[in-house]
Amino acid sequence: MRLSKNKKSIAFFTFLGFITLIALFFWKLDTKERSLSNAFTIFGTYLSLIGILISISQIQDVASINESTKQAIDDSIHRLNQLVVIADLSKAIKIIEEIQQFIQQHNYPIALIRMKDLKTILIQAKHNQDVLTNFNTTLFEINVNELIKDIFKLEDYILGVRNRNFNISKISKNLGALSTILTIVETKLKNN
């Protein structure tokens, strides 16, 4: 076991103090004052002071360990949150691919369900600090809002509400653009 600098200093000064006390006891005190009870009193007081110094040193060591542990925990939580976001973004990219396949197969009700799942994932990711710091939040917001509009348009189309602005290929293109953006964010997070 290695001694810290504080413990080495305490050990050195303890030894030096004992030598000094012994010298003072035998050479500076009168013969009458060199009683056993005075020796116990002097050395007991000295040992009490050393005990206090050791306690202070241990408290400082524990505080230092506590701070290091807290920092390690915070770093681990941050990295874990980052991994969760990366997993969510990967899942979102896969969902976009599924939606595009459902659109190509004209299976719009299932595409709509998956678009709503995608919206939920993106709203959660939007509030993650790592996404906010690694990406232009305005562009992210625009794409999420575009997805929400596309969900409404597709929902109206499925329900039979005809809208001149409805364009299934535009929805597919918007999804492709969103996939590209999510891939960029995912890559940046993976490289951090």
ABEGO torsion letter per residue (X at the ends): XBBBAAAAAAAAAAAAAAAAAAAAAAAABBAAABBAAAAAAAAAAAAAAAAAAAAAAAAAAAAAAAAAAAAAAAAAAAAAAAAAAAAAAAAAAAAAAAAAAAAAAGBAAAAAAAAAAAAAAAAAAAABAAAAAABBAAAAAAAAAAAAAAAAAAAAAAAGBBBAABBAAAAAAAAAAAAAAAAAAAAAAAAX
